[in-house]
Structure formats: structure tokens, C-alpha cells
């Protein structure tokens, strides 16, 4: 069975509310079939059916009681849930974040990435602005990060190299680079609003995306 098929089987088994309730109970401890019947107020034949489905999906296992050999206990196999996430991503030599002007979102992404991953990072724009947006510098500082506000925004053509993982962090850049970016994150531009809250929201969205991707890349590096 392929990893994808196995994951599909697990998710299909958990799609039933009763089976999910059984799994919830088993996260706390092992139970016999009769104990599950009492706790969920279900008939024995229904419990038996749901347990068979969970067993076939590899989510639970049974062990015979050491005392009453007629009784079995159902145990959750927690390692199943450790492997439900999507597979790892090939580790790039560098990550390059791209937005339109390279003045806010891509600058923030580069700064956040540098604090989150040992993989090198850079940023660029498809139409570089004249300066880094002060709002980006300020929100980075509020979160203990540094963006050099004196650094001139860079054009993508002067930054990209072979084997870069290119991530566009604005819709305009993504649409101007059809097929040239590897990933696209649709992050709203905080600059038109210009408030601290708008920049904080952009920072939070980028941070969440970076944490998820850097974890996948770490898994890829260790596999």
C-alpha cells in the first residue's frame, strides 16, 4: 500500500462521527468493547463494526487481557497520526521570497525565514520600489527581527539563481511570473492600509506559512 493510499484509508475511517468518538476515548486509555458500548451507549454489533473499520485502517490494535482471557483491550496506535501529514519537500539550496516592490511582504518573509530555518534566504521584487516600507521595518522590530531599511529593494533578475525555491508572497508577483515560482502565498498587501495592525496581520500570516514549510523541509532533510 502506498503512503497516499494508507493516509486516505485512515482519513476515511475517521470520517464517521462514532469512530472519531471512539478514537477520542482511546487517546485517554485502553478500553474493552463492552466498556466502549457503555460509554457511547451503543449496541455491541455497532461497536464491533466500527472497531473492525479502525483495525483495518491500522488505527487501533487489540491485546488479550492477561487476567480474563475472554476479554480484549483496544489500544490506539498513536504513531498512525504522526504520519498523516503530507510528505516532505525537497530541501533547496536557498529560498527566495518575491513580491511586487520588494518593500514589505518579501522583506518580512526573508527576515522571518532567517530566524526559522538554517536554509539561506533572499528576497526580490518584480517591480522594485525605491525603499523598504517603514511599516515592515517597524513590525519586524516589534517581533525582535531586523530589516535594514537602508537596503535598496532588489529586482528578481539580479537575485535568482539555479536551485532556488521561489515563493511569491503577493498575487501580482505570482501572476506576473506564470510557472516561474514554485509556491504562491496569497498575502494581503499591508501597505495601502498602512496601519500597524495591517502589518501585524501580514507578519502573522507569513509566519504561519513559514513555520509550516520549514517543518516540512526539516523532515525532508532528516529523511
Protein Blocks (a to p, Z undefined) as FASTA:
>chain_A
ZZklmmmmmmmmmmpmklmmmmmmmmnoccdfklmmmmnopafklmmmmmmmmmmnomac
cdddfklmmbccddddfklmmmmpccdddddfbdcdddfkopmmmmmmmmmmmmmpcbdc
ddddfbdcfbdcfklmmmmmmnopacdfkbccddfklmpcghiacddfbfklmmmmghka
mbdcddddfklnopaklmmmmmmmmmmmmmmmmmmmmmmmmZZ
